[in-house]
Amino acid sequence: MERLSGENSVDIKLRVLRVSDVTQGYVNWFKDKEVVKFSNNQHRKFTLEGQQEYVDSCLKDGNTELYGIFDNDFHIGNIVISGLKSKQKRAEIGFVIGEKSYWNKGIMTSMISQIIVLSKNIYNLNKLFSYSIPSNIGGIKVLEKNNFIQEGILKDHVLLNNKYEDELCYSLILL
């Protein structure tokens, strides 16, 4: 995959996540309230063994591809594409940078751009979509910078931080 190089000689790359990439540090992302603030993951319990099983299932099922984002060999985030076997040729993406020191550096915008290329050229998808709550400004910016458009609003659709939130649906037509 293409590498993103920037200040402080950061060498960012995207590749399919392997079971051996699952570390306790990765699991700990999902215990950090800031990291899961905009995610349903705040309602889940994460363990090393559970994440290893999840990554293994993604590798085997063919319907979900889980990509890791790495600075050299340091795992900093993930992008998941779900629905690859859809007859409709559409898939949902979700993304996280779990290492907070990498936030607000344009990394996810660049990585989603790479996912768009893969979605067209490798997975032959017609459409990508993603959901975000309105207060997730960073996530919305990532989508909009990659030409996703807001298609709709699901009112009081998701319970986050003990409050029902609207969920915005964003999509990108690929073909």
C-alpha positions in Angstrom: 0.0 0.0 0.0 1.0 3.6 -0.5 2.9 5.2 2.4 2.0 8.6 3.8 5.1 10.5 4.9 5.0 13.7 6.8 6.5 15.6 9.6 8.8 13.9 12.0 9.5 11.2 9.4 6.2 9.4 10.0 5.8 6.4 7.6 2.2 5.4 7.5 0.9 2.4 5.6 -2.3 0.4 5.3 -2.4 -3.4 5.2 -4.7 -6.3 6.1 -4.6 -6.8 9.9 -3.2 -10.2 11.0 -3.9 -12.0 14.3 -0.3 -11.4 15.3 -1.0 -7.6 15.1 -3.4 -7.9 18.0 -1.7 -6.6 21.2 -2.9 -5.5 24.6 -2.2 -1.9 23.5 -4.7 -2.4 20.6 -7.3 -3.8 23.0 -6.7 -0.9 25.3 -7.8 1.6 22.7 -11.4 0.4 23.2 -11.2 1.0 27.0 -10.3 4.7 26.4 -13.5 6.8 26.6 -12.1 9.4 24.2 -11.3 6.8 21.5 -14.8 5.2 21.7 -16.7 8.4 22.3 -18.4 8.3 18.9 -18.6 4.5 18.6 -20.8 1.6 19.6 -17.6 0.0 20.9 -18.2 1.8 24.1 -20.8 -0.8 24.9 -18.6 -3.8 24.3 -16.0 -5.6 26.4 -12.7 -6.2 24.7 -10.1 -8.8 25.5 -6.9 -9.9 23.8 -8.4 -13.3 23.0 -11.7 -11.8 21.8 -9.9 -9.4 19.4 -7.7 -12.2 18.1 -10.8 -14.2 17.3 -12.4 -11.2 15.7 -9.4 -10.6 13.4 -9.2 -14.3 12.6 -12.9 -14.3 11.6 -12.4 -11.3 9.4 -9.6 -13.1 7.6 -11.7 -16.2 7.0 -15.2 -14.9 6.2 -14.6 -13.0 3.0 -17.4 -10.5 3.7 -15.3 -8.3 6.0 -11.8 -6.9 5.5 -10.1 -5.4 8.5 -7.1 -3.1 7.6 -4.6 -1.9 10.1 -2.9 1.5 9.9 0.7 1.4 10.8 3.5 3.9 11.4 6.4 1.7 10.4 5.5 -1.4 12.5 3.5 0.5 15.1 -0.3 -0.2 14.9 -2.2 3.1 15.2 -5.6 2.4 13.8 -8.0 0.3 11.8 -10.5 0.6 8.9 -13.1 -2.1 8.5 -15.0 -2.8 5.3 -18.2 -4.9 5.9 -20.5 -6.3 3.3 -18.1 -7.3 0.6 -20.3 -10.2 -0.5 -23.3 -7.9 -0.9 -25.2 -8.6 -4.2 -25.8 -4.8 -4.1 -22.0 -4.2 -4.3 -22.1 -1.9 -1.4 -20.1 -2.0 1.8 -20.0 -0.1 5.1 -16.8 1.3 6.4 -15.8 2.1 10.0 -12.6 3.6 11.1 -10.6 4.5 14.2 -7.2 5.8 15.1 -6.7 4.4 18.6 -3.3 6.0 19.2 -4.4 9.6 20.1 -1.0 11.1 19.3 -1.8 10.5 15.7 -5.2 12.4 15.8 -5.7 15.5 13.6 -2.8 14.8 11.3 -4.8 14.0 8.1 -3.8 10.3 8.4 -7.3 8.9 8.3 -8.3 11.1 5.3 -5.4 9.6 3.4 -6.1 6.0 4.5 -9.8 6.3 3.5 -8.7 7.5 0.1 -6.7 4.3 -0.3 -9.7 2.2 0.9 -11.8 3.9 -1.9 -9.2 2.8 -4.5 -9.3 -0.7 -3.2 -13.1 -0.7 -3.1 -13.2 0.2 -6.7 -10.3 -1.8 -8.1 -10.1 -4.9 -5.9 -13.6 -5.4 -4.5 -15.5 -3.9 -7.5 -18.0 -2.2 -5.2 -20.5 0.3 -6.4 -20.9 2.2 -3.2 -19.4 2.8 0.2 -21.3 4.1 3.2 -20.6 5.1 6.8 -22.5 6.5 9.7 -21.5 9.3 12.1 -23.1 11.3 14.9 -23.3 15.0 14.2 -20.8 15.9 17.0 -18.1 13.6 15.4 -16.6 16.5 13.5 -13.3 14.8 12.7 -15.0 11.7 11.3 -17.4 13.8 9.2 -14.4 15.8 7.8 -12.6 12.6 6.9 -15.7 11.5 4.9 -16.4 14.8 3.3 -12.8 15.3 2.2 -13.1 12.0 0.4 -16.3 13.2 -1.4 -18.8 11.3 0.7 -22.1 13.0 0.8 -24.7 13.0 3.5 -27.7 11.0 2.3 -29.9 11.1 5.4 -30.4 11.4 9.1 -31.6 8.6 11.4 -33.2 10.4 14.3 -32.4 9.2 17.9 -30.8 6.1 16.3 -27.8 5.3 18.5 -27.3 5.3 22.3 -23.9 6.8 23.0 -22.6 8.3 26.3 -26.0 7.5 27.9 -27.9 9.7 25.3 -29.7 8.9 22.1 -28.1 10.5 19.2 -29.0 11.1 15.6 -26.9 9.2 13.1 -25.9 10.7 9.8 -25.6 8.4 6.8 -22.8 9.3 4.4 -22.1 7.5 1.1 -19.9 7.6 -2.0 -20.8 6.2 -5.4 -17.7 4.5 -6.8 -18.6 3.3 -10.3 
